[in-house]
Amino acid sequence: MESESVEQRKLAAIMFTDMVGYSALAQRDDKLALELLEEHRRLLREIFPRFHGTEIKTIGDAFLVEFGSALEAAQCAIEIQRTLAKRNHDVTSDRRIELKIGIHIGDVVHREGDVYGDGVNIASRIEALAGAGGICVSMDVERQIRNALEARFEKFGTADLKNISLPMDLFRIVLPWETGAKAESGVPRTSKKSPILIPAAALLIVVLLGGWWWMQRSSKNQQQPVTAQALPVAPASAADPKSVAVLPFVNLSDDKGSEYFSDGVSEELLTILQKIPGMHVAARTSAFSFKGKNATAQEIGQKLGVAHLVEGSVRKSGDTVRIAARLSRAETGQELWSENFTRNLKDVFAVQTELAQTIVAQLRGQLTGGAAAPAEKKKIQAEVKAAEKGGTKNVEAHQSYLQGRFYENRSSDKAIGQALAAYQRAVELDPAFALAWAGVAQAHTWYCNFSTEGGLKSFDAHLAAARDAVERALALEPDLPDALFARAMIQMNFDYDWKGASETLRKALAVAPQDPALLAQAGNLAGARGETAPALDFYRRAVAADPVNATYRSYLAGNLALAKQYEEARAEYARAIELNPAAPWLHAGLGNTFLLEGKFEEAATAAQQDMAEWAKLTILAAARWSQKRIPESDAALTELIKNSAETAAYQIGDVYAYRGEKDRAFEWLERARQQRDAGLAGLRQDPYLTNIKNDPRWDAFLHKMGLADDQLK
C-alpha cells in the first residue's frame, strides 16, 4: 500500500477516448446504452495490450490509457477506429459505437493508482475536437510520429484549450479508409464476391459482399453506415418541383421495439409515391441516411436533389396508432401541409392511402396554383390504388411484413433469418399477401447467393422455395416490382436466362421506373451482355435516384473503368468510399482501375486497404505478376485459394487467366459455374480473361453460360 502513495513523475503518451452520443442514448434507452458500453469496453480492452497500453481508469464511457511512446498510442488509436468501422458496417444506426480519441505526450504524475498532469488534461481536452470516428493529436505527438506512422496528418490550426495556459497546434490523423487519405495516395477500400471487375462487369448485386442484399429493391439497401455530412453535393440544377424525400418517421412509442413500425410506415409511403407517374422520390437509402441527424431542410434538399420533404412521427399504443405528418419546402422549410391521425391500428392502411393522395395532390397543386379538380382527384386516387397493389388488410400480417422489412434492411445472416420468419408469418396469416410472398422469395434468394460449395443441399432447397414464392406473388399480382425483381435475380444468377431476365426487368421498370435497385439490376444485365453504354446509362440513373448508395456508385465506377474513363471511375470510387468507408471491394475496385491503367504499384497500394481479404488478394496477385514479382503473386494466389475456394472461384479463375495459365483458369471458371458464382455475369467484358479468349474452350464456356453472341440475339 505504501508504494501506491509514492509519487512518480515521468514522460508518457496519454490517450483519452469518449463514446459519441452515449449520454443521449442512455436517456432514450438505458438498456441498449449499457449493452453498447460493455461491448465497447470489451473491444478496447482486447486492443490496448497489443500496443503496450496500460488502462489507468474508466470515467463513465471514457477510457484513460497510458503508453510508453507516442507511436504506440497512435497505432492503438488507429486500430481501435479500424475495429469499430468494421463492427459498425453491419449494424443499424442506433447500435453504432463511435469514439472520439485524443492523444498527447507530456509529463504525468502517478499517485495512488491514478495519473495527473498536463499530459492528461490536454489529452482530455483535444479528444473533444476529434469528431466521431476521429483521432486528434497534439503537435508534440505529430512531431514524434510523422515519419514513423504510415498515415497523413491534417492541421486543425491553433486551439485555446480550457485550463491550458498556452494555445496549441493540433492535428487530425487522416485514417486510411477516409476520403482524405485517398485524395493524396489514391487509396480506398473494398467488398466481397465477384471478380475484379465486379461493378465493372456489373456482376449482379450479389457480387459485392453485401452488395446484392443492399440492392434488393429501392426500399432495401444495406442500411449502409452513411453519414448525412458525407453526402456528395447534389447537382447545381434546380430540383424537380414534383420531387420529394420521405424521411424516416420518428418512433414516439413507449415500446422502442416499435421502431420497425415507424420505419415501415414511412418506407411504405415512399414506395407508393415512387410508383406515381411524374413523381421523383428519393430512394430509401438516401432518405434514411438522415435518420437521427440534425441536418436542416435546406441541407437535406440540396444533398438529395429534392424540392420537398415529408416528415412525421408514429406513436403506437395497444390497438391505437397516432401518425403525424408534415410536407414542407426543402429550400425554405415552409410548411405546406400537416395533419394528425389518431386511429385504430386496423385503419392504418386508410391513413397511408390518405397521406399518399394528399402529398401527390399538394405537389401537383404547386404547379397548377390551386387545389386539384374533381377529375384530377379521381386520377390521383386511381394512381395511388394501383401503387398499393400487393398489400394486405390483415393487421397482424401487415405488422409481420413490416418486421420483415426492418430486419431485411440490416443485411446480416441472422437478420435475414429473422426477416424470413417474419415474412412467412405474414403469408400464413394472409396467403393472398403478394408483397410478403416477394419478401419470402428475396430472403431465400439471399441464402442462395451466399451458400458455399459445401452447402449445395441447402442451396437447392432455398432456390426451390424462392421460385415457389415468386410464382405465388406473381399469381396474385402479375406486375408486382418486388416479385419481378426476385424473379430477375433467379434468372440472372442461377438460370443464366438473360432473355427472360430482360423481359422481367422491362415489366418491372414499366411499373417502377425510378426504383434504383431495378435500374442497377438492368445495368448488371446490360453489362453481362457486353453492352457498356446502356449499362452506364442504367447505373447513372440508379445513382441519380439514390445518391447516397455506395453500392450503385461502385457499379458505375467499375463500368467507367471498363469504358477506359479512368479519371471519372476513380472519382466515383472516392465518392462511394466517402459514403461507406467500411464497404468491401471499394478500395479493391479503385485498385482495379489503377491496374487497368497499368499503374501496378498504385493498384497494390489501394487493394491493401480493403477489408475483404479475397478482394485484396485478387488485386495483389495480378499487380505483383505484372511487376514480375512472381513469388509475391504466387503467395497471394495461394492464400486466396486456401481461404476462399468455396466462395471466390471466379476470382481465382480470373487471376490464373491474367497470368496466362489457361488450363487452371478454365478449371476454376467451371468450378465457379458449379458454385453459381455471380461474377460469371462479367465474362464478356472481363479484361482479366483476355489471355484465354482465343482458346477453343472459351466459346464453349460462353455457350454453357448462355452468353455467346448467337444466344443473346
N, C-alpha and C positions, 0 to 999 in steps of 0.2 A: 504494500500500500504506500510505503514511503516513496518508492520510485515514481509513483504516479504524481506525487506532489512536486517532484523536481521539475524545474522549468528548463526546457531545451529550445534553443534558437537555431534555425538552420534555413538554408535556401531550398525551396521546393516549388514544384509546379502544382497549382491548385485548380481543380475542375469543379465547377458548380453546375448542376443540372436542375431543370424545373419542368414539370409537366404542363403543357399548354391546355388551358381551359378546365383544369381539374376542379377548381372551386365551384365554377358554374355547373359542372356536371354533377358534383356532389349535392348541390341544391336540387337539381332536377331528378336525379336518380342515384341515391347514395349507394344502393346495392351494386349497380354497374360500376360506379366510381371506385368502390373498394376492390372490385374484381380486377379492373384495369390497373389500379395502383399496385396490387400484389403481382400481377403479371409483369408490369414494368420493373418492379424491384427484382424479380427473379431473373429477367433477361439481362439487366445491367450487372447484377452480381456474378453472372456467368462470364461477363466480358472483362470486368476490372482486373482480375488476377492475370489474365493473358498479357497485360501490359504493365504488370507490377504495380498496379494501383492499390492503394490502401483506403478502404472506406473509413472515413472519420465518423460520420454520423448521417442520419436522415433527418430532415426537417420537414415533416408533413410529406409532400410529394416531391421533395428536393433531395439531392444527394450532395454531400461534400466529400471529395475524394482527393487524396494526395499522391503525387507521382515523384519519382526521382529525377525525371527530366521533362522538359517541355515537349520533346519529340514523342515520348511515350504517352503523354497526356493527349496530344493532338491525334496520334494514331488511334488511341482508345476512343476518343470522341467521334472520329470518322467511322469506326467500326460500329459504334452504338447507332449512329444515324443510318448507316447502311442496313443494319439488322432491323431497325424499325421501319425503314422504307419497304423492305421485303415483306415484313409482317403486315404492314398496312395495305399491301396491294390487294388482298382478297377479303377485306372486311368492309362493312358499311361505315359511313362517316361517323356515326355515333360511337363506334368501337375502335376508332383510330387512337393510337398512342403517339403523341408528338412531343418532342422535347426541345427546349432551348438550352444551349450549353455555352458557358463562358469559361475561359482559361487565362490564368495569369501566373507569372513566375515572380517570386519575391521572398522576402524574409517572412517566416512564420514562427510562431511560438507554440510549442507543445506544453500544455499544462493540464494536469488532472484528466487525461484522456481526451482532451479537446484541443483544437487548433485555433490560434488567434493571429492577428496581424494584418498588415496591408494586403498581403497576398490573398488572404481570404476575403477581405472586404471588397477588393477590386474585382475578383472573380465573380462574386455575387452580384456586383453592380453591372458588369458588362454582359452577364448572361441575359439580362432583360432585353438587350439590344439585338440578340442573335436572331430572333424570329423563329417561328415554328419550323422544326427540322434543320435549324441552322447552328453554326458554331462561330462564336465571336472570340477573338484573342487580342491581347494587348500587344503593343509594339515590341515589348521585350520578348514575348513569345515568338512573334513573327520573325524577329531578327535571328533568333537561335535556330529556327527550323526551316527557314525559307529555302535553303539549299539541300536540306536533308529529306524533306517531305515531298512526295510526288503529288503536289496539289498547287493550285493557283490561289493567290490572295487578292482580295479587293479591299481597298482602303475605305473605311467608313468616313474618315475625317477625324477631327479632334472633338472629343466629348468632355464636358464638365460633369463629373460623376459626383453624386451625393456623398458628402462627408469625405471626399478626397480633395486634398488641397490644390493639386495641380491638374490642369487639363491633360488628357491622354490621347495619343493616336491609337485608333482601334482598327482592326482588320477582320474581314469575314473570310473564312475558308470556303472557297468555291468547290463544292462536292462534285465528284466525277459524274453523278447522274443528273446534275443540274445543267440547264441550257448554257449558262455562263461558261461552264467548263468546256462545252463543245465549241462555242464560238471561236475559241482560240485553238484548241487542239484538234478539232474536227472529230471529236469522240462523243458518241451517245451510247444507248443501251438496248436490250432485246426481248425475245419471246421463245416459244417452243415449236411445235411440229411443223413440217413442210420445209421446202428447200430454201436454199439461199435466196432464191428469188421470191420467196414467199409471197409478199404482197405483189411483187413484180408479176409473177405468173398468176396473181390473183388467186392464189391457192386457197380456195374455199375458206370460208370462215373458220373452219376447223383448224386451219393451218397454224395459226398462232396458238400459243399455249392456252390462252383463254379466249383466243380470238373468236372462235366460232360462236361460243355462247354469248359473247358480248354482242355479236351481230344479230342475235336472234330477235328480229323484228325491231321496229323503232322503239318499242317500249322496253327493250331489254338491252342493255349494253353494259356489260360488265360494269357493275357500279364502279367505274374506274375511279381511282383516287384522283379526282381532278380538283383543282382549286380555282375558284372563280377568278382570283387575281391573276392566274397564269394564262387565262384565255387569250388567244390571238386576237389582235384588233380586227374588228369587222370592216368590211369594205366601206369606203367613204360614201358610196352612193346611198341615197335616201332609202329607208326601209319601205317595203310594200305596205300601203295603208291597210291592207287586209291581212297583215302578219301579226302573229300573237305567240307568246310563250305562256304555257300553263305551268306556273311554279308549283312545287310540292306544297300541298295544303298542310298546315301545321296541326299536329295531333294535340288537342287540348283535353283529351280523355284522361280520367284518373288512372286508367289502366294503360301504362306505357306500352304494353304489348299490343295495343290497338293501332300502332303506327302503320301496320300493314293496311289498315282500313283507310286512314287518311291518305297514304301514298296511293292506294288503289283508286280512290275517288278522283284524285287529280289525274292519275295516269289514264283512267278510262275516258275522262273528259278530253284529254289531249288526243287520245286515239280516235275518238269520234270526230273531233274537229279536223284532224288530219285528212279525213276522207271526204270532207265537204269541198265540192268543186270551187276553185278560185281562192281558197284559203291557203295561207303559208303559215305553217305551225312549226315552231322549234321542236326538235326531237327530244325524247325523254332524257337522254344522257346530258344534253346541253342544258335543258331546263332544270334538271335535278342537281346539276353541279353547284347550284346556288343554295342548296339546302343547308340551313344553319349558318349561312353567311350574312353579313351586314351590308351587302352591296346596295347601292342606290338604284332606283328605277332607271336612271339615265345610263348607269354602267351596264346594267343587265341588257337594256335595249340595244346599246351600242355593240356589246360583245356577241349578242345572239342575232343581231341584224333584224330586230322586230320593232314594230311601231307600238304594240300594245302588250300589256301584261295582265294575266289573270292570277289573282292570289286568293287565298282563303284559309279557313280553318275548319276542323271537324271535331266535334265533341260527341262521343258515343257513351251512352249510359243505359245499360239494360237493353230494352227494345226501342229506346228513343235515340234519335240522332239529330244533332243541330249542325247545319252546314252554313257557314258564312262565306260569301264570295264577293269579289270586287274586280271590276275591269277598269284599267287606268291607261292613260297615255304614257309610254315609256319616256318620252323626251321631257315631259314636264311633271310627271307624277299626278296629273289632274285626274280625278275620279270621274269616270263616265257613267258608271252604274254600279250599284251594290245591292245586295239582298241577303236576308237571313231566312233560313228554312228550318223549322223545327217539326220533325215528322216521325212517325213510326218507322222502324227500320225497314219494314216491307215496302215503304213508299220511297226509299232512296232512289229507286230506278226512275221514278217520275221526276225527282229533283234533278238528276243528272240530265234527263231529256230537256227539262226546262232551262237548265243552265246552258246547255249547248245551243238551244234555239235562241235564247236571249243574246248570247255572245255573237252568234252569226248575224242576228238582226242588227245589233248595235254597230258592228263593224261595217256592214253594208250600208247602214243608215248614215255613217260618217261620210260616205261617198255621195249619197243622194241628197243629204241635207235634211233628212226627216225620218219619221217612223216608217216602217215597212207597210206597204199597201196590203190589203187582204190577200190578193193573189200571191204577193211575194211571201207573206207569212205561210201560206199553204205550201209554197215551194220549199221554204226552209224546213217546215215540219216533215215534208216528204224526204228531204235530203238527210236530215238527222235520223229519221226512222231507218233509212237504208244503211246509214253508217253504224247503227246499233245492232245490225243483224248478227246472229250467233250467240246472243246473250241468254239470260235466264230471268225468270220472275221468282225463282225459289231463293229465299233469303239465305238459308244455310248454304246452299250450293254456291251462291254468289260470294259469301264470305270465305268459303274454302278456296274458291278460284282466286280471290284477292290475296289470300295467304300464299297460294302457289306462285303468283306473280312476284310477290315480295321476296320469297326465298330464291326464286329463279334469278332475280337480279343480283343475288350475291355470288353466283357463279362458282361455287366450290362443290366438291364431290358430296359433302354432307348436305349442303343446301339444296342441291339438285334432287337428292333423295327425299328431302322434306317437301320440295315442290311437287315431285311426282306423287307422293302420298296425298297431298292436298288436292291436286287435280283429280286424282282417282276418287277421292271422297266426293268431289263436286259432281262427277258424272254418275256416281252411284245414286246421289240424291236427285239428279235430273239428267237422265240418259239422253235428253234432247239438247243438252248444253254444248253447242258446237265449239265455242271458244275453249271450253275446258278440255274437250277431246283434242283440240290442237295443242293445248299445253301438255297433255299426256304424250302426244307424238313428239313434241320437241324435247321433252325430258328424256325419252327413250333414245332419241337420236343423239343426244349429248353423250349418253353412255356408249353408244356405238362408236362415236368419234374418238373416244378416249380409251377404248379397250386395247389391250395388248395382244400379242400373238398367242400368249398362253391363256387368254380369256375369250377365245372364239366361241365357246359354248354360250356364254352369256351374251356375246355379240349377236349371235343368231336369234336368241330369244328377244333381245331388245329390238332388233331390226324388225322381227315379225310383229311385235307389239306396236312399234311405231307405224308400220304400214297399216295395221288394223285401225289404229286411232285416226290416222289421216283419212282413211276411207269413210269412217263413221262421221267425222267432222264435215267432209265434203258432201256426203249424202244428205246431211241436214242443211248445209249452206254451201252450194257449189262454188261460190266466188269468194269464200272467206280468205282474206290475205294471210292470216296466221297459219291456216292449214295448207294453203298453197305454198307458203314459204317452207314448211316442213317437207312437203312432197318434193319440192325442188332440191332440197338438201339431200334427200334419199336418192333422187335421180342422178344427181351430180357426184355425190360422194361414194355411193355404193353400187349403183346400177350402171354408171357410165352412160346414161341415156341423155346425151347432150341435146338432141332434138326435143325430147319430151320435156326436159328442163326449160328449154327456150319457150315452149308453148305455155308451160305452167307459170313462168315469170311474167310472160306477156299478159296473161289473165290477171295475175295479182297486181301488177302495176297499173292496169286499167282501172282498178278499184282504189288503189292506194298509191298514186304516182309520186307522193312525197316521202314514202317510207324509206328511210336511209338504208335499212337492212336489205330490203328488196333491191334497191339501187346498187348496193355494193355486191349483192349476190349476182345481179345481172352483169356487173363488171367482171366478177370472177368467171362467169360463163363466157363472156367475150374474150377474156384472156386465155381461157382453156382452148378456145377455137383459134387462137393466134391473131385475134383482131385487136391490135393495140389501141388504135384511135377510139373505137367505140368503148373499150374498157376504160380509157382515160376519161371519156365523157361521163360515163356512169359514176366513176369514183368522184369526179369533181362535183357532180350533183349530190352524191351522198354526203360529202364534206360540207357543201353549202347547207344541206338540210340539218346536219348535226355537226357543227363546227368544233365541238368540244370532244368529239370521239377520236381518240388517238389511233384506234384500230383502222378506221376508214382512211385517216391521213397516211397511215403506213402502207395501205394498199395503193393509194395514189402515188406515194413516193416510190414504191417498188416499180410500178409501171412506168413512171417517169424515167427511172434508171434504165429500164429496158428500151425505152424510146431514145436513149442517149441524151436525155435532157438532165444532165447530172447536177447542174447548179440548183435547179428547181427541186430536184429529188432530195438533195441534201437539206435544202430549206424546209421542205415538208417533214423530213425526219426530225429536224430540230424542233419544229412545232409540236410534233407528236410526242417527243421526249419531254417537252415543257409541260404538256398536258398530263402525261402519265410517266414519270421518270422511272418507275419500277417495272414497267411492262416489258415482257420478253420480246426478243427479236428486234426491237427498235435500234439498239446500238449495232447489232449484227447486220441489220438492214443497211445502216449507214456504212458499215464496213464493206458490205457487198457492193455498194455504189462505188466506193473507192477501188475495190477490186476490179470492177468493170472498166474503170478509168485507167487501170494499170498502176495505181498507187498502192503498192502492196504493203508497205510498212504502215501507212495510214489505215489500211484495211485491218491489219492485225491489231493495231492500237485501239481502234474503235471496237472491234469484237471483244477485246479483253474486258470491256466494261459491262458486258452483257451478263445478266443474272441467269440466263438459261444456258446451261453447260453445253447442251447439244448444238446450240446456235454458235456459241463462241468457238467450239472445236471445229465446226464445219468451215467457218471462215479462216481460222488459223491454218487448218490443213491445206487449204487451197492457196492462201497467201504465201506460206512458207515454201510450198512446192514451186511457185513462180519465182521465188527468190533463190532457188537452188539450195535451200536449207532443208535438204531431204530428211535428215534424222528428226527434225522438229515436226515436219509434215507427217512422217510416219507415226511419231508419238501421239500427235493429235488425233489421227485417224484411228489408231489402236484404242485410244481412250474412248472415242466416240462409239466404236463397235462394242467395247466392253460394257459401257453404261447405257447405251440407247439402241441396241439392236432390235428390240421389240417395238420401238416407237418411232425410230428415225431411220428406217431402212432407205427411204428416198434420199435423205441427205447423204447417207453412206454411199449409195449408188452415184450420187452427184459428184462426190469427191473422187471416187475411182474413175469416173468418166473424165473429169477435169485433168486427172493425172495420166490419162490415156490408157488406163488398164481396162480394156474393153470387156473381157470375159467376166471380171469381177463386177464391173458396172452393170452388165445385164443380169447377173446373178442377183444383185441387190435390188434392182428395179423390179424383177419378178417377185422377189420377196415382199417388196413394198405393195405390189398389186395384190398379193395374197393377204397382206395386212389391211388392204383397202386404205392405204395412206393417201390423205387428201392432197399431198404435194404432187401427186401424179397429174393433177389438173394442169400443172405448169409445163408439161412435157414439150409442147410445141414451141414455146418461147424460151425455154431454159438454156442460156448460153453455156452453162457448165457441161451440157451434153453435146456440145458441138463436135467433140472428137469421136463420137460414136454414131453420128447421123449419116455417115457414109457406109456404115456396116449393114449388110443384108438383114441382120436381126432387127434393125431399127424400124423399118416399115412393118415388119411382122408384129412388133410390140405395139406400135401405134394402132394397128388393126385390133389387137386384143383390147385396147382401151377405147375403141370406137372413135379415135381421133385422127384417122387417116383422111386425106383430102376427099376421097370419094364417099366416105361415110358422113362427112359434115355437109355435103352439098344438099 
